[in-house]
Amino acid sequence: MGRKKIMIVDDEDNILNLVKAILEAENFEVMVAHDGKECLELLKIEEPDLILLDFMMPGMSGVAVSERVRVEPKLKHIKIIYLTALDVSEFERKLLQKNNIVDYIQKPFDNKDLAKRVRKALK
């Protein structure tokens, strides 16, 4: 099996570039999208093993994107981790699990922790 492919979706270039650099250093294949619409377009031609999805983006939120991915039969197996600046409550954690979100990573994040949690999600 080849390298694991990860899509990063975030409207902030500095976050995209940082996460991309961290994951490429871990030998992952990385693709990026700047918003939900671009993510859904890319998913028509590429199927990553994992999507790191910004929770709050202008236009289409991370939740809206993940709901679209979940109802698409050929995509619903893709694991999703939310990237969020928000503090996630216990209620929201349960909601995330219900929507098959494998994890959430709070911004700002520790680089090593991000890499470790991505590897764990892909096991």
C-alpha positions as CSV (number, residue, x, y, z in Angstrom):
1,M,0.0,0.0,0.0
2,G,1.3,3.5,-0.9
3,R,1.5,6.6,1.2
4,K,-1.6,7.7,3.0
5,K,-3.3,10.7,1.4
6,I,-4.6,13.6,3.5
7,M,-6.7,16.5,2.4
8,I,-6.4,19.7,4.5
9,V,-9.3,22.1,4.2
10,D,-8.8,25.6,5.8
11,D,-9.5,29.1,4.7
12,E,-6.3,30.4,6.4
13,D,-3.2,30.0,4.2
14,N,-0.8,30.0,7.3
15,I,-2.7,27.1,8.8
16,L,-2.8,25.2,5.4
17,N,0.9,25.7,4.9
18,L,1.9,24.7,8.5
19,V,-0.2,21.6,8.5
20,K,1.0,20.6,5.0
21,A,4.6,21.0,6.1
22,I,4.0,18.9,9.3
23,L,2.3,16.1,7.4
24,E,4.7,16.0,4.5
25,A,7.6,15.7,7.0
26,E,5.7,12.6,8.3
27,N,5.7,11.2,4.7
28,F,2.0,11.7,4.0
29,E,0.8,12.7,0.6
30,V,-1.0,16.1,1.1
31,M,-3.6,17.9,-0.9
32,V,-5.1,21.3,0.1
33,A,-8.4,23.0,-0.4
34,H,-9.1,26.6,0.7
35,D,-12.8,26.2,1.3
36,G,-15.7,23.6,1.4
37,K,-16.6,24.1,-2.2
38,E,-13.0,23.4,-3.4
39,C,-12.9,20.4,-1.1
40,L,-16.0,18.8,-2.6
41,E,-14.7,19.5,-6.1
42,L,-11.4,17.8,-5.3
43,L,-13.2,14.8,-3.8
44,K,-14.7,14.2,-7.3
45,I,-11.3,13.3,-8.6
46,E,-9.2,12.3,-5.5
47,E,-10.1,10.2,-2.5
48,P,-8.0,10.9,0.5
49,D,-7.7,8.5,3.5
50,L,-8.4,11.4,5.8
51,I,-9.7,15.0,5.7
52,L,-8.5,17.6,8.2
53,L,-11.4,20.0,8.0
54,D,-11.6,23.5,9.4
55,F,-14.8,23.7,11.5
56,M,-15.6,27.4,10.8
57,M,-15.1,28.7,7.2
58,P,-16.9,31.4,5.2
59,G,-19.4,30.1,2.8
60,M,-19.7,26.4,3.6
61,S,-18.9,25.3,7.2
62,G,-16.9,22.2,8.1
63,V,-20.1,20.6,9.4
64,A,-21.8,21.2,6.0
65,V,-18.9,19.7,4.2
66,S,-18.7,16.6,6.4
67,E,-22.5,16.1,6.0
68,R,-22.1,16.1,2.2
69,V,-19.2,13.6,2.4
70,R,-21.1,11.3,4.8
71,V,-24.1,11.0,2.4
72,E,-21.9,10.2,-0.7
73,P,-21.6,6.4,-0.8
74,K,-18.1,6.4,-2.4
75,L,-16.8,9.0,0.1
76,K,-18.4,8.0,3.4
77,H,-15.5,5.8,4.4
78,I,-13.1,8.8,4.5
79,K,-12.1,9.7,8.0
80,I,-12.5,13.3,9.1
81,I,-10.8,15.3,11.8
82,Y,-12.1,18.8,12.6
83,L,-9.6,21.6,13.1
84,T,-11.2,24.1,15.3
85,A,-10.4,27.2,17.3
86,L,-13.5,26.5,19.4
87,D,-13.6,24.8,22.8
88,V,-15.6,21.6,22.1
89,S,-18.2,20.7,24.8
90,E,-19.1,17.2,25.8
91,F,-22.4,17.5,23.9
92,E,-20.5,18.5,20.7
93,R,-18.1,15.6,21.2
94,K,-21.0,13.2,21.2
95,L,-22.4,14.9,18.1
96,L,-19.0,14.6,16.3
97,Q,-18.9,10.9,17.1
98,K,-22.4,10.5,15.8
99,N,-21.3,12.1,12.5
100,N,-18.4,9.7,12.3
101,I,-15.8,12.4,13.0
102,V,-12.8,10.5,14.3
103,D,-11.2,13.4,16.3
104,Y,-11.0,17.2,16.6
105,I,-7.8,19.2,17.0
106,Q,-7.9,22.5,18.7
107,K,-6.0,25.5,17.2
108,P,-3.4,26.5,18.1
109,F,-2.1,22.9,18.1
110,D,1.2,21.2,19.0
111,N,2.9,20.0,15.8
112,K,3.9,16.7,17.3
113,D,0.4,16.1,18.7
114,L,-1.2,16.9,15.3
115,A,1.1,14.3,13.6
116,K,0.4,11.7,16.3
117,R,-3.4,12.1,16.1
118,V,-3.4,11.9,12.4
119,R,-1.4,8.7,12.5
120,K,-3.7,7.3,15.2
121,A,-6.8,8.1,13.0
122,L,-5.3,6.3,10.0
123,K,-4.6,3.1,11.9
